[in-house]
Amino acid sequence: MSGGEPYRTSNLYEAAYLLCKGYALAGKERVGKRTAVLFQAANGLQQGALDYYAGATVEARMLADKYRALKDYIFSDMTEHKQEV
């Protein structure tokens, strides 16, 4: 998937998991009333998303921290600038 289209998800828990696994945030976009989080295309990213839905785990504190940071990022007024999450 490297070099291709960004991976999109509107599931904040999935997005937090992917951040915990080291995948890079590429931005966000509004889709109707929802906001999708975008990840830079990377090898293994789609498998990482599948792993999340298959029950893979990460450290709970890290997941909670990434989740809170994503919520802040989504609700921030900075709609065109990527910020560190």
Contacts in CASP RR format, 6 or more apart in sequence:
PFRMAT RR
TARGET T0000
AUTHOR 0000-0000-0000
METHOD contacts of the structure
MODEL  1
MSGGEPYRTSNLYEAAYLLCKGYALAGKERVGKRTAVLFQAANGLQQGAL
DYYAGATVEARMLADKYRALKDYIFSDMTEHKQEV
1 7 0 8 1.000
1 41 0 8 1.000
1 42 0 8 1.000
1 43 0 8 1.000
1 44 0 8 1.000
1 45 0 8 1.000
1 46 0 8 1.000
2 41 0 8 1.000
2 42 0 8 1.000
2 43 0 8 1.000
3 41 0 8 1.000
4 41 0 8 1.000
5 41 0 8 1.000
6 26 0 8 1.000
6 27 0 8 1.000
6 38 0 8 1.000
6 39 0 8 1.000
6 40 0 8 1.000
6 41 0 8 1.000
7 18 0 8 1.000
7 23 0 8 1.000
7 38 0 8 1.000
7 39 0 8 1.000
7 41 0 8 1.000
7 45 0 8 1.000
7 46 0 8 1.000
7 49 0 8 1.000
8 29 0 8 1.000
8 36 0 8 1.000
8 37 0 8 1.000
8 38 0 8 1.000
8 39 0 8 1.000
9 15 0 8 1.000
9 18 0 8 1.000
9 36 0 8 1.000
9 37 0 8 1.000
9 39 0 8 1.000
9 49 0 8 1.000
10 31 0 8 1.000
10 34 0 8 1.000
10 35 0 8 1.000
10 36 0 8 1.000
10 37 0 8 1.000
12 37 0 8 1.000
12 67 0 8 1.000
12 70 0 8 1.000
12 71 0 8 1.000
12 74 0 8 1.000
13 52 0 8 1.000
13 63 0 8 1.000
13 67 0 8 1.000
14 49 0 8 1.000
14 52 0 8 1.000
14 53 0 8 1.000
15 37 0 8 1.000
15 39 0 8 1.000
15 66 0 8 1.000
15 70 0 8 1.000
16 63 0 8 1.000
16 66 0 8 1.000
16 67 0 8 1.000
16 70 0 8 1.000
17 48 0 8 1.000
17 52 0 8 1.000
17 56 0 8 1.000
17 58 0 8 1.000
17 63 0 8 1.000
17 66 0 8 1.000
18 39 0 8 1.000
18 45 0 8 1.000
18 48 0 8 1.000
18 49 0 8 1.000
18 52 0 8 1.000
19 25 0 8 1.000
19 66 0 8 1.000
19 69 0 8 1.000
19 70 0 8 1.000
19 85 0 8 1.000
20 58 0 8 1.000
20 59 0 8 1.000
20 62 0 8 1.000
20 63 0 8 1.000
20 66 0 8 1.000
21 48 0 8 1.000
21 58 0 8 1.000
23 39 0 8 1.000
23 40 0 8 1.000
23 42 0 8 1.000
23 45 0 8 1.000
23 48 0 8 1.000
24 39 0 8 1.000
24 40 0 8 1.000
24 42 0 8 1.000
25 37 0 8 1.000
25 38 0 8 1.000
25 39 0 8 1.000
25 40 0 8 1.000
25 73 0 8 1.000
25 82 0 8 1.000
25 85 0 8 1.000
26 38 0 8 1.000
26 39 0 8 1.000
26 40 0 8 1.000
26 82 0 8 1.000
27 37 0 8 1.000
27 38 0 8 1.000
27 82 0 8 1.000
28 35 0 8 1.000
28 36 0 8 1.000
28 37 0 8 1.000
28 38 0 8 1.000
28 73 0 8 1.000
28 74 0 8 1.000
28 79 0 8 1.000
29 35 0 8 1.000
29 36 0 8 1.000
29 38 0 8 1.000
30 36 0 8 1.000
35 74 0 8 1.000
37 70 0 8 1.000
37 74 0 8 1.000
39 45 0 8 1.000
48 56 0 8 1.000
66 85 0 8 1.000
69 85 0 8 1.000
70 85 0 8 1.000
73 83 0 8 1.000
73 85 0 8 1.000
76 83 0 8 1.000
END
